[in-house]
Amino acid sequence: MQTALRRSGCTHQTGARHQAARHFSTQRAGLCQPVQQRARVIAAAEIDPDNASILVCGGGGVALHVTKKLKDMGSWVWMMQRHDDRRKEIEGMMAIVAKADATDRAAVDKVFADIEEVDAVISTIGGSTKDPTADSLGNINVIEAAAAKGVKKFILVTSIGCGDSKDAPGEQVYKVLEPVLLQKDKAEERLKQLGDKMAYTIIRPGGLKSEAATGNGMLTSDASVCGSITREDVANVVIKALLSKKTDNTVLSAVDRNQVFGEKTVQEFSL
């Protein structure tokens, strides 16, 4: 029996229906044995956040905001973490910690094997300019494992400056971030290659801020756009993209509509 990460057989209740009533075992980092298997989400466009199974990969910031919002919407959420630093915070959201180093393919495969069903994956995995391995290898391992699992939709969060948005941040900024951006490029390309296996959306945020959400986050298909956006607003547009069929197999930039650099008029992507 896959005890670690299987779905609970307890009543699934959210919001005013007392979501906290779910049984949650921190000792097992999982949930009780399922009594009845739920209806499978049929297609990416039909992902219903209330009862969808979603794996979020990444550390703090955007990934934590995404997890909290999805839990509040009623989703079953697993967070893949390399370390246990955030375990208490994640489990406090009633999400499940799936411990694995994304650069270790065997560990990633085990995470997917231990989850009964995965409807969608959201990855914000990233390294540093000194060691950007996770930006490519880490994301690619998750992407390939998701395709093999039969995941319906994959959201990959990278950065403005990747791919055809290379010129958007300006030459000086690009040079500083180049080691990371080149590795993120590899992950983007691998995800596109597997577009026949699962729907995908690549979201490239601009400069990230830690302030509270402004509510002005937006997506655009204009690869020449650059600007700033809060991490929470990135989480908001990521979830909107997850639930919209219009974003299937698209590459979009994410900025705050009031914090676009220069005098550029931005055409917002309609969800």
KEKOL-313586 format. One record per residue: y, x, z of N, C-alpha, C in turn; residue in three letters. Coordinates in nm, 3 decimals. Each point is the difference from the previous one (the first is absolute). Layout:
BEGIN
     n_Y     n_X     n_Z    ca_Y    ca_X    ca_Z     c_Y     c_X     c_Z res
       Y       X       Z       Y       X       Z       Y       X       Z ALA
...
% end
This chain:
BEGIN
     n_Y     n_X     n_Z    ca_Y    ca_X    ca_Z     c_Y     c_X     c_Z res
  -0.120   0.085   0.000   0.120  -0.085   0.000   0.124   0.088   0.000 MET
   0.094  -0.029  -0.084   0.124   0.077  -0.006   0.092  -0.052   0.111 GLN
  -0.019   0.054   0.120   0.069  -0.056   0.116   0.146   0.039   0.007 THR
   0.036   0.117  -0.052   0.133   0.052   0.025   0.112  -0.085  -0.055 ALA
  -0.014  -0.049  -0.122   0.114  -0.061  -0.065  -0.031  -0.135  -0.066 LEU
  -0.100  -0.071   0.051  -0.034  -0.127  -0.062   0.092  -0.111   0.050 ARG
   0.006  -0.105  -0.077   0.089  -0.113   0.030  -0.051  -0.078   0.121 ARG
   0.094  -0.054   0.074  -0.034  -0.079   0.117  -0.056  -0.137  -0.040 SER
  -0.092  -0.051   0.081  -0.049  -0.134  -0.018   0.081  -0.099   0.081 GLY
   0.097   0.052   0.077   0.083  -0.088   0.080   0.096  -0.077  -0.089 CYS
   0.053  -0.111   0.050   0.091  -0.084  -0.076   0.122   0.078  -0.043 THR
   0.037  -0.008  -0.127   0.115   0.070  -0.054   0.123  -0.088   0.017 HIS
   0.094   0.041   0.087   0.117  -0.080   0.029   0.123   0.086  -0.011 GLN
   0.108  -0.053  -0.055   0.120   0.077  -0.018   0.121  -0.078   0.045 THR
   0.112   0.074   0.023   0.126  -0.063   0.032  -0.012  -0.095   0.116 GLY
   0.047  -0.124  -0.023  -0.003  -0.103   0.104  -0.142  -0.036   0.039 ALA
  -0.097   0.047  -0.080  -0.141  -0.030   0.029  -0.062   0.108   0.088 ARG
   0.085   0.077   0.068  -0.046   0.095   0.100  -0.085   0.113  -0.060 HIS
   0.065   0.083  -0.078  -0.071   0.112  -0.061  -0.062   0.090   0.106 GLN
   0.063   0.008   0.115  -0.050   0.088   0.105  -0.136  -0.043   0.052 ALA
  -0.044  -0.120  -0.038  -0.128  -0.050   0.049  -0.118   0.072  -0.063 ALA
   0.024   0.082  -0.104  -0.110   0.074  -0.061  -0.061   0.097   0.100 ARG
  -0.131   0.016  -0.009  -0.067   0.100   0.082   0.024   0.136  -0.062 HIS
   0.040   0.097   0.083   0.025   0.135  -0.052  -0.054   0.102   0.099 PHE
  -0.086   0.087  -0.045  -0.059   0.101   0.087   0.055   0.136  -0.033 SER
   0.087   0.055   0.085   0.055   0.133  -0.025  -0.105   0.107   0.023 THR
  -0.099  -0.029   0.082  -0.103   0.098   0.025  -0.081   0.026  -0.126 GLN
  -0.028  -0.105  -0.077  -0.075   0.014  -0.124   0.091   0.021  -0.119 ARG
   0.133  -0.009   0.022   0.098   0.008  -0.110  -0.037  -0.098  -0.109 ALA
  -0.052  -0.114   0.038  -0.043  -0.097  -0.099   0.000  -0.140   0.056 GLY
  -0.076  -0.088  -0.062  -0.001  -0.140   0.037  -0.143  -0.049   0.011 LEU
  -0.018  -0.117   0.058  -0.135  -0.049   0.023  -0.070  -0.035  -0.131 CYS
  -0.131  -0.009   0.007  -0.083  -0.024  -0.118   0.037  -0.133  -0.066 GLN
   0.017  -0.001  -0.135   0.037  -0.124  -0.066  -0.112  -0.104   0.004 PRO
   0.039  -0.124   0.026  -0.097  -0.109  -0.001  -0.009  -0.060  -0.139 VAL
   0.113  -0.007  -0.068   0.002  -0.062  -0.132   0.092   0.080  -0.090 GLN
  -0.046   0.038  -0.117   0.082   0.079  -0.092   0.104  -0.089  -0.065 GLN
   0.125   0.045   0.000   0.108  -0.081  -0.055  -0.003   0.001  -0.152 ARG
   0.078  -0.088  -0.060   0.008  -0.006  -0.146   0.067   0.126  -0.053 ALA
  -0.057   0.058  -0.102   0.055   0.121  -0.061   0.128  -0.034  -0.075 ARG
   0.103   0.086   0.016   0.120  -0.016  -0.081  -0.039   0.027  -0.145 VAL
   0.028  -0.094  -0.089  -0.053   0.006  -0.135   0.072   0.100  -0.089 ILE
   0.131   0.007   0.010   0.075   0.089  -0.088   0.122   0.051   0.071 ALA
   0.053   0.111  -0.050   0.115   0.062   0.064   0.115  -0.096   0.015 ALA
   0.024  -0.079  -0.104   0.112  -0.094   0.002  -0.020  -0.110   0.102 ALA
  -0.124  -0.016   0.047  -0.029  -0.107   0.095  -0.018   0.051   0.142 GLU
   0.044   0.122   0.026  -0.010   0.053   0.135   0.083  -0.086   0.094 ILE
  -0.068  -0.054   0.098   0.065  -0.082   0.102   0.009   0.085   0.126 ASP
   0.121   0.035   0.043   0.012   0.089   0.116  -0.064  -0.056   0.125 PRO
  -0.014  -0.132   0.009  -0.068  -0.062   0.113  -0.150   0.005  -0.025 ASP
  -0.062   0.108   0.052  -0.145   0.022  -0.007  -0.044   0.102  -0.105 ASN
   0.094   0.067  -0.067  -0.038   0.109  -0.090  -0.035   0.124   0.082 ALA
  -0.088   0.084  -0.053  -0.036   0.127   0.062   0.075   0.112  -0.070 SER
   0.083   0.071   0.073   0.087   0.100  -0.061  -0.009   0.132   0.075 ILE
  -0.020   0.106  -0.074  -0.002   0.135   0.056   0.134   0.066  -0.029 LEU
   0.068   0.044   0.105   0.127   0.070  -0.013  -0.025   0.147   0.033 VAL
   0.037   0.088  -0.091  -0.022   0.143   0.019   0.135   0.071   0.010 CYS
   0.019   0.073   0.107   0.126   0.071   0.020   0.036   0.003   0.146 GLY
   0.094   0.088   0.035   0.037   0.017   0.140   0.100  -0.104   0.046 GLY
   0.111   0.046   0.053   0.101  -0.090   0.054   0.090  -0.058  -0.107 GLY
   0.119  -0.043   0.043   0.098  -0.047  -0.096  -0.042  -0.122  -0.077 GLY
  -0.003   0.012  -0.132  -0.029  -0.112  -0.088  -0.136  -0.062   0.032 VAL
  -0.101   0.083   0.021  -0.136  -0.051   0.024  -0.006  -0.087   0.125 ALA
   0.067   0.042   0.105   0.000  -0.080   0.124   0.072  -0.133  -0.020 LEU
   0.112   0.002  -0.071   0.072  -0.124  -0.029  -0.087  -0.094  -0.082 HIS
  -0.070   0.055  -0.100  -0.088  -0.081  -0.084  -0.109  -0.064   0.084 VAL
  -0.061   0.080   0.086  -0.109  -0.050   0.084   0.047  -0.113   0.090 THR
   0.111   0.019   0.066   0.051  -0.104   0.091   0.030  -0.129  -0.075 LYS
   0.064   0.012  -0.115   0.036  -0.119  -0.077  -0.125  -0.073  -0.050 LYS
  -0.098   0.075  -0.047  -0.123  -0.063  -0.048  -0.075  -0.069   0.114 LEU
  -0.003   0.064   0.116  -0.066  -0.063   0.115   0.072  -0.129   0.037 LYS
   0.133   0.001  -0.003   0.076  -0.120   0.032  -0.026  -0.112  -0.101 ASP
  -0.040   0.040  -0.122  -0.030  -0.099  -0.104  -0.145  -0.048   0.006 MET
  -0.080   0.061   0.088  -0.138  -0.046   0.018  -0.107   0.085  -0.068 GLY
   0.037   0.116  -0.052  -0.098   0.085  -0.068  -0.087   0.076   0.100 SER
  -0.118   0.037  -0.048  -0.084   0.096   0.071   0.043   0.137  -0.050 TRP
   0.046   0.085   0.089   0.057   0.128  -0.043  -0.069   0.117   0.068 VAL
  -0.041   0.095  -0.081  -0.050   0.129   0.047   0.104   0.105  -0.037 TRP
   0.027   0.094   0.091   0.089   0.112  -0.031  -0.079   0.130   0.005 MET
  -0.007   0.070  -0.113  -0.069   0.127  -0.004   0.094   0.107   0.054 MET
  -0.045   0.069   0.105   0.081   0.099   0.067  -0.076   0.132   0.014 GLN
   0.071   0.108  -0.020  -0.062   0.132   0.015  -0.017   0.035   0.148 ARG
   0.098  -0.041   0.082  -0.002   0.030   0.143   0.006  -0.129   0.080 HIS
  -0.016   0.012   0.131   0.003  -0.117   0.089   0.137  -0.023   0.063 ASP
   0.102   0.072  -0.045   0.132  -0.008   0.063   0.053  -0.142   0.008 ASP
  -0.026  -0.081  -0.103   0.058  -0.135  -0.005  -0.102  -0.110   0.031 ARG
  -0.116   0.038   0.050  -0.106  -0.098   0.024   0.048  -0.114   0.090 ARG
   0.064   0.033   0.111   0.044  -0.104   0.094   0.097  -0.097  -0.067 LYS
   0.094   0.054  -0.078   0.097  -0.085  -0.068  -0.067  -0.090  -0.103 GLU
  -0.092   0.057  -0.077  -0.069  -0.076  -0.105  -0.087  -0.109   0.060 ILE
  -0.077   0.036   0.102  -0.087  -0.099   0.063   0.081  -0.106   0.075 GLU
   0.121   0.037   0.043   0.088  -0.097   0.062   0.045  -0.107  -0.098 GLY
  -0.005   0.032  -0.130   0.031  -0.098  -0.104  -0.123  -0.084  -0.037 MET
  -0.113   0.030   0.065  -0.128  -0.063  -0.032  -0.052   0.043  -0.136 MET
   0.043   0.118  -0.044  -0.058   0.062  -0.120  -0.108   0.097   0.046 ALA
  -0.078   0.051  -0.094  -0.114   0.087   0.033   0.024   0.139  -0.054 ILE
  -0.021   0.100   0.083   0.014   0.138  -0.043  -0.129   0.046  -0.067 VAL
   0.012   0.050  -0.122  -0.112   0.060  -0.071   0.032   0.148  -0.013 ALA
  -0.064   0.082   0.080   0.036   0.141   0.008  -0.063   0.080  -0.114 LYS
   0.084   0.068  -0.078  -0.049   0.083  -0.109   0.114   0.086  -0.054 ALA
  -0.034   0.120  -0.043   0.093   0.086  -0.071  -0.013  -0.036  -0.148 ASP
   0.108  -0.045  -0.060  -0.006  -0.046  -0.140  -0.043   0.110  -0.096 ALA
   0.020   0.126   0.037  -0.041   0.109  -0.089  -0.150   0.028   0.008 THR
  -0.070  -0.069   0.091  -0.144   0.014   0.015  -0.067  -0.121  -0.065 ASP
  -0.052   0.017  -0.120  -0.054  -0.112  -0.076  -0.114  -0.071   0.073 ARG
  -0.085   0.075   0.067  -0.111  -0.063   0.071   0.052  -0.091   0.112 ALA
   0.104   0.044   0.068   0.058  -0.080   0.108   0.064  -0.127  -0.055 ALA
   0.067   0.013  -0.114   0.062  -0.116  -0.064  -0.107  -0.099  -0.044 VAL
  -0.104   0.050  -0.062  -0.110  -0.088  -0.045  -0.061  -0.076   0.118 ASP
  -0.010   0.065   0.114  -0.058  -0.065   0.117   0.089  -0.114   0.048 LYS
   0.132   0.020  -0.004   0.092  -0.107   0.039  -0.024  -0.123  -0.086 VAL
  -0.009   0.019  -0.130  -0.022  -0.114  -0.091  -0.138  -0.062   0.021 PHE
  -0.099   0.084   0.026  -0.135  -0.053   0.020  -0.009  -0.083   0.128 ALA
   0.078   0.035   0.100  -0.007  -0.067   0.129   0.080  -0.130   0.006 ASP
   0.084  -0.025  -0.099   0.073  -0.126  -0.006  -0.076  -0.093  -0.093 ILE
  -0.031  -0.118   0.048  -0.084  -0.091  -0.077   0.059  -0.033  -0.137 GLU
   0.128  -0.037  -0.002   0.068  -0.031  -0.125   0.142   0.054   0.006 GLU
   0.049   0.050  -0.112   0.138   0.049  -0.008   0.066  -0.068  -0.120 VAL
   0.094  -0.088   0.026   0.068  -0.070  -0.109   0.108   0.085  -0.063 ASP
   0.070   0.078   0.083   0.112   0.080  -0.051   0.016   0.126   0.083 ALA
   0.058   0.101  -0.063   0.033   0.125   0.069   0.146   0.031  -0.024 VAL
   0.068   0.043   0.105   0.138   0.047  -0.011   0.002   0.142   0.053 ILE
   0.039   0.095  -0.083   0.004   0.139   0.044   0.141   0.056  -0.003 SER
   0.040   0.054   0.114   0.129   0.070   0.010  -0.025   0.147   0.036 THR
  -0.122   0.047  -0.025  -0.039   0.135   0.040   0.092   0.104  -0.064 ILE
   0.043   0.095   0.082   0.084   0.108  -0.050  -0.012   0.123   0.087 GLY
   0.025   0.114  -0.060  -0.002   0.126   0.073   0.141   0.053   0.017 GLY
   0.015   0.129  -0.017   0.131   0.066   0.013   0.017   0.098  -0.115 SER
   0.120   0.051  -0.017   0.024   0.097  -0.107  -0.081   0.128   0.023 THR
  -0.034   0.029   0.126  -0.081   0.118   0.030  -0.147  -0.025  -0.028 LYS
  -0.045  -0.123   0.021  -0.140  -0.035  -0.026  -0.007  -0.143  -0.054 ASP
   0.015  -0.015  -0.131  -0.001  -0.133  -0.062  -0.138  -0.047  -0.045 PRO
  -0.106   0.062   0.053  -0.136  -0.034  -0.043  -0.030  -0.149   0.012 THR
   0.045  -0.058   0.111  -0.030  -0.142   0.023   0.063  -0.089  -0.106 ALA
   0.113   0.042  -0.056   0.068  -0.081  -0.102  -0.085  -0.019  -0.124 ASP
  -0.080   0.100  -0.033  -0.089  -0.013  -0.115  -0.142  -0.030   0.044 SER
  -0.067   0.099   0.059  -0.141  -0.014   0.035  -0.024  -0.117   0.095 LEU
   0.083  -0.013   0.102  -0.018  -0.109   0.096   0.008  -0.136  -0.066 GLY
   0.104  -0.021  -0.079   0.016  -0.128  -0.069  -0.109  -0.023  -0.103 ASN
  -0.036   0.104  -0.073  -0.103  -0.014  -0.103  -0.135  -0.038   0.062 ILE
  -0.033   0.061   0.113  -0.125  -0.038   0.069  -0.001  -0.148   0.036 ASN
   0.112  -0.049   0.051   0.009  -0.142   0.037  -0.005  -0.089  -0.124 VAL
   0.070   0.040  -0.105   0.003  -0.077  -0.124  -0.141  -0.014  -0.059 ILE
  -0.071   0.111  -0.009  -0.134  -0.003  -0.059  -0.098  -0.079   0.087 GLU
   0.012   0.013   0.131  -0.087  -0.076   0.090   0.029  -0.150  -0.009 ALA
   0.127  -0.034  -0.015   0.038  -0.141  -0.014  -0.056  -0.060  -0.127 ALA
   0.007   0.074  -0.109  -0.053  -0.049  -0.128  -0.151  -0.021   0.010 ALA
  -0.068   0.092   0.068  -0.145  -0.011   0.015  -0.038  -0.118   0.089 ALA
   0.087  -0.034   0.095  -0.026  -0.110   0.094   0.021  -0.137  -0.065 LYS
   0.076  -0.004  -0.109   0.030  -0.128  -0.062   0.127  -0.064   0.053 GLY
   0.091   0.084   0.050   0.129  -0.049   0.049   0.074  -0.069  -0.114 VAL
   0.070  -0.109   0.031   0.068  -0.078  -0.103   0.136   0.058  -0.038 LYS
   0.075   0.052   0.100   0.133   0.052  -0.031   0.031   0.120   0.088 LYS
   0.065   0.099  -0.060   0.036   0.123   0.069   0.150   0.023  -0.015 PHE
   0.068   0.015   0.114   0.143   0.033   0.000   0.014   0.145   0.042 ILE
   0.057   0.083  -0.086   0.024   0.141   0.030   0.150   0.023   0.015 LEU
   0.041   0.047   0.117   0.141   0.028   0.026   0.023   0.150  -0.018 VAL
   0.082   0.035  -0.098   0.027   0.142  -0.028   0.148   0.029   0.025 THR
   0.075   0.035  -0.105   0.141   0.032   0.020   0.074   0.002  -0.133 SER
   0.126  -0.042   0.005   0.086   0.023  -0.116   0.005   0.150  -0.025 ILE
  -0.017   0.037  -0.125  -0.013   0.142  -0.037  -0.135   0.027  -0.061 GLY
  -0.095  -0.095   0.018  -0.132   0.013  -0.061   0.004  -0.051  -0.144 CYS
  -0.089   0.054  -0.080  -0.019  -0.050  -0.136   0.129  -0.008  -0.080 GLY
   0.022  -0.117  -0.063   0.117  -0.015  -0.086   0.130  -0.020   0.078 ASP
  -0.008   0.005   0.134   0.123  -0.006   0.081   0.043   0.139   0.045 SER
  -0.053   0.103  -0.064   0.027   0.138   0.039   0.149   0.032   0.007 LYS
   0.077  -0.051  -0.094   0.142   0.035  -0.005   0.087  -0.084   0.094 ASP
  -0.057  -0.106   0.058   0.080  -0.093   0.080   0.065   0.062   0.124 ALA
  -0.071   0.083   0.077   0.062   0.052   0.122   0.097   0.117  -0.023 PRO
   0.006   0.051  -0.120   0.085   0.115  -0.027  -0.078   0.130   0.010 GLY
   0.045   0.101  -0.071  -0.074   0.126  -0.010  -0.018   0.069   0.135 GLU
   0.104   0.004   0.081  -0.006   0.071   0.127  -0.102  -0.064   0.095 GLN
   0.005  -0.133   0.012  -0.094  -0.069   0.087  -0.142   0.014  -0.053 VAL
  -0.016  -0.011  -0.132  -0.133   0.011  -0.058  -0.062   0.136   0.032 TYR
   0.078   0.106  -0.011  -0.053   0.134   0.025  -0.050   0.015   0.142 LYS
   0.071  -0.060   0.095  -0.042   0.007   0.140  -0.132  -0.073   0.021 VAL
  -0.014  -0.115  -0.064  -0.118  -0.085   0.020  -0.110   0.023  -0.101 LEU
   0.022   0.089  -0.094  -0.094   0.019  -0.111  -0.146   0.021   0.042 GLU
  -0.029   0.083   0.103  -0.142   0.019   0.037  -0.070  -0.131   0.035 PRO
   0.072  -0.090   0.069  -0.057  -0.128   0.038  -0.008  -0.095  -0.119 VAL
   0.108  -0.006  -0.077   0.006  -0.094  -0.112  -0.106   0.029  -0.106 LEU
  -0.026   0.127  -0.025  -0.103   0.036  -0.099  -0.138  -0.046   0.045 LEU
  -0.026   0.006   0.130  -0.129  -0.046   0.051  -0.009  -0.154  -0.001 GLN
   0.110  -0.065   0.031   0.003  -0.146  -0.009  -0.023  -0.046  -0.144 LYS
   0.053   0.077  -0.096  -0.022  -0.031  -0.141  -0.150  -0.011  -0.032 ASP
  -0.078   0.092   0.057  -0.144   0.002  -0.026  -0.067  -0.128   0.053 LYS
   0.044  -0.043   0.118  -0.055  -0.123   0.057   0.037  -0.121  -0.085 ALA
   0.126  -0.005  -0.045   0.043  -0.111  -0.086  -0.085  -0.006  -0.126 GLU
  -0.022   0.114  -0.061  -0.077   0.003  -0.125  -0.145  -0.044   0.022 GLU
  -0.058   0.042   0.111  -0.139  -0.040   0.026  -0.010  -0.151   0.022 ARG
   0.098  -0.056   0.068  -0.001  -0.144   0.023   0.012  -0.076  -0.133 LEU
   0.086   0.049  -0.088   0.013  -0.064  -0.131  -0.130   0.006  -0.079 LYS
  -0.070   0.113   0.011  -0.126   0.017  -0.071  -0.104  -0.103   0.045 GLN
   0.011  -0.044   0.125  -0.096  -0.095   0.054   0.053  -0.143  -0.004 LEU
   0.100  -0.022  -0.084   0.059  -0.134  -0.013  -0.095  -0.103  -0.057 GLY
  -0.109   0.045  -0.062  -0.099  -0.095  -0.050  -0.096  -0.044   0.110 ASP
   0.007   0.067   0.116  -0.088  -0.032   0.113   0.068  -0.091   0.102 LYS
   0.131   0.015   0.014   0.075  -0.078   0.099   0.146  -0.004  -0.041 MET
   0.068  -0.107   0.036   0.144  -0.009  -0.025   0.070   0.102   0.089 ALA
   0.112   0.051  -0.048   0.073   0.097   0.081   0.150  -0.024  -0.014 TYR
   0.072   0.045   0.101   0.146   0.007  -0.006   0.042   0.132   0.062 THR
   0.079   0.076  -0.072   0.057   0.123   0.052   0.145  -0.028   0.038 ILE
   0.034   0.026   0.126   0.135  -0.023   0.048   0.062   0.133   0.041 ILE
   0.114   0.030  -0.060   0.069   0.127   0.027   0.130  -0.027   0.077 ARG
   0.000   0.019   0.131   0.123  -0.022   0.076   0.099   0.115  -0.023 PRO
   0.128  -0.032   0.026   0.103   0.103   0.000   0.003   0.067   0.135 GLY
   0.115   0.055   0.039   0.012   0.067   0.128  -0.026  -0.096   0.115 GLY
  -0.091   0.039   0.089  -0.043  -0.090   0.107   0.088   0.011   0.124 LEU
   0.034  -0.115   0.057   0.079  -0.007   0.122  -0.081  -0.069   0.109 LYS
   0.030   0.036   0.125  -0.076  -0.054   0.112   0.068  -0.119   0.068 SER
   0.118  -0.037  -0.047   0.070  -0.113   0.060  -0.076  -0.130  -0.022 GLU
   0.047  -0.105   0.068  -0.061  -0.132  -0.016   0.019  -0.048  -0.144 ALA
  -0.091  -0.086  -0.042   0.007  -0.054  -0.136   0.133  -0.070  -0.025 ALA
   0.051   0.016  -0.120   0.124  -0.069  -0.040  -0.031  -0.132  -0.070 THR
  -0.124  -0.012  -0.050  -0.036  -0.118  -0.077   0.044   0.010  -0.145 GLY
   0.052   0.116  -0.039   0.050   0.019  -0.136  -0.088   0.090  -0.085 ASN
  -0.124   0.024   0.047  -0.091   0.080  -0.080  -0.036  -0.071  -0.128 GLY
  -0.011   0.075  -0.108  -0.033  -0.060  -0.130  -0.087   0.095  -0.081 MET
  -0.071  -0.058  -0.095  -0.082   0.077  -0.094   0.064  -0.005  -0.137 LEU
  -0.013   0.108  -0.075   0.051   0.004  -0.136  -0.094   0.084  -0.086 THR
  -0.009  -0.036  -0.126  -0.082   0.078  -0.094   0.082   0.109  -0.066 SER
   0.128   0.011   0.036   0.090   0.101  -0.056  -0.026   0.134   0.068 ASP
  -0.064   0.092  -0.072  -0.039   0.129   0.057   0.117   0.096   0.019 ALA
   0.118  -0.037  -0.046   0.117   0.087   0.016   0.077  -0.029   0.128 SER
  -0.043  -0.102   0.074   0.071  -0.042   0.122  -0.036   0.091   0.117 VAL
   0.100   0.030   0.084  -0.024   0.071   0.125   0.091  -0.060   0.106 CYS
  -0.043   0.010   0.124   0.078  -0.054   0.110  -0.077   0.012   0.129 GLY
   0.048  -0.065   0.105  -0.065   0.004   0.131  -0.060  -0.136   0.032 SER
  -0.089   0.000   0.100  -0.063  -0.125   0.046  -0.064   0.026   0.135 ILE
   0.000  -0.098   0.088  -0.065   0.018   0.129  -0.151  -0.011  -0.015 THR
  -0.072   0.063   0.092  -0.146  -0.006  -0.003  -0.050  -0.143   0.014 ARG
   0.068  -0.078   0.085  -0.043  -0.138   0.019   0.022  -0.082  -0.126 GLU
   0.110   0.026  -0.073   0.022  -0.072  -0.125  -0.102   0.041  -0.105 ASP
  -0.044   0.127   0.003  -0.109   0.041  -0.091  -0.125  -0.082   0.033 VAL
  -0.031  -0.014   0.129  -0.116  -0.080   0.040   0.012  -0.143  -0.052 ALA
   0.119  -0.055   0.007   0.021  -0.138  -0.046  -0.029  -0.014  -0.149 ASN
   0.050   0.094  -0.082  -0.024  -0.012  -0.144  -0.144   0.034  -0.036 VAL
  -0.062   0.087   0.078  -0.142   0.031  -0.022  -0.085  -0.126   0.016 VAL
   0.026  -0.076   0.104  -0.078  -0.121   0.024   0.028  -0.105  -0.108 ILE
   0.125  -0.012  -0.041   0.032  -0.093  -0.108  -0.073   0.040  -0.128 LYS
  -0.006   0.130  -0.027  -0.069   0.048  -0.120  -0.150  -0.027   0.010 ALA
  -0.056   0.016   0.119  -0.142  -0.024   0.021  -0.037  -0.143  -0.035 LEU
   0.086  -0.093   0.032  -0.030  -0.142  -0.016   0.045  -0.059  -0.133 LEU
   0.058   0.082  -0.087   0.050  -0.049  -0.128  -0.081   0.055  -0.117 SER
  -0.051  -0.088  -0.082  -0.073   0.041  -0.120   0.091   0.071  -0.099 LYS
   0.131  -0.028   0.008   0.095   0.062  -0.092   0.005   0.151   0.015 LYS
  -0.040   0.051   0.116   0.006   0.145   0.022  -0.129   0.071  -0.038 THR
  -0.101  -0.076  -0.046  -0.126   0.064  -0.038   0.023   0.102  -0.111 ASP
  -0.051   0.121   0.024   0.006   0.109  -0.098   0.144   0.033  -0.042 ASN
   0.086   0.011   0.100   0.140   0.038  -0.024   0.038   0.120   0.085 THR
   0.107   0.068  -0.043   0.060   0.110   0.077   0.144  -0.039   0.026 VAL
   0.037  -0.006   0.128   0.132  -0.050   0.038   0.068   0.093   0.099 LEU
   0.132   0.005  -0.006   0.078   0.074   0.098   0.052  -0.097   0.105 SER
   0.016   0.048   0.123   0.049  -0.084   0.110   0.126   0.061   0.060 ALA
   0.108  -0.079   0.001   0.126   0.044   0.058   0.066  -0.119   0.070 VAL
   0.099   0.029   0.082   0.084  -0.104   0.056   0.106  -0.033  -0.106 ASP
   0.014  -0.128  -0.032   0.092  -0.038  -0.108   0.145   0.040   0.031 ARG
   0.031   0.023   0.128   0.136   0.040   0.037   0.013   0.150   0.024 ASN
  -0.108   0.074  -0.026   0.002   0.145   0.024  -0.051   0.077  -0.122 GLN
   0.030  -0.053  -0.118  -0.036   0.069  -0.125   0.103   0.109  -0.026 VAL
  -0.048   0.116  -0.038   0.090   0.112  -0.024   0.073  -0.017  -0.134 PHE
   0.127   0.038  -0.002   0.079  -0.006  -0.123   0.051  -0.140  -0.028 GLY
   0.044  -0.019  -0.122   0.060  -0.128  -0.040  -0.098  -0.088  -0.076 GLU
  -0.128   0.034   0.008  -0.101  -0.066  -0.083  -0.023  -0.146   0.041 LYS
  -0.011  -0.086  -0.098  -0.039  -0.139   0.021  -0.152  -0.008  -0.013 THR
  -0.064  -0.053   0.103  -0.146   0.001   0.005  -0.057  -0.138  -0.031 VAL
  -0.097  -0.005  -0.089  -0.069  -0.124  -0.032  -0.119  -0.015   0.095 GLN
   0.004  -0.101   0.086  -0.108  -0.019   0.098  -0.124  -0.056  -0.069 GLU
  -0.115   0.050   0.043  -0.128  -0.050  -0.050  -0.027  -0.135   0.063 PHE
  -0.026  -0.100  -0.083  -0.020  -0.136   0.051  -0.143  -0.022   0.044 SER
  -0.017  -0.035   0.125  -0.134  -0.024   0.055  -0.037  -0.148  -0.008 LEU
% end
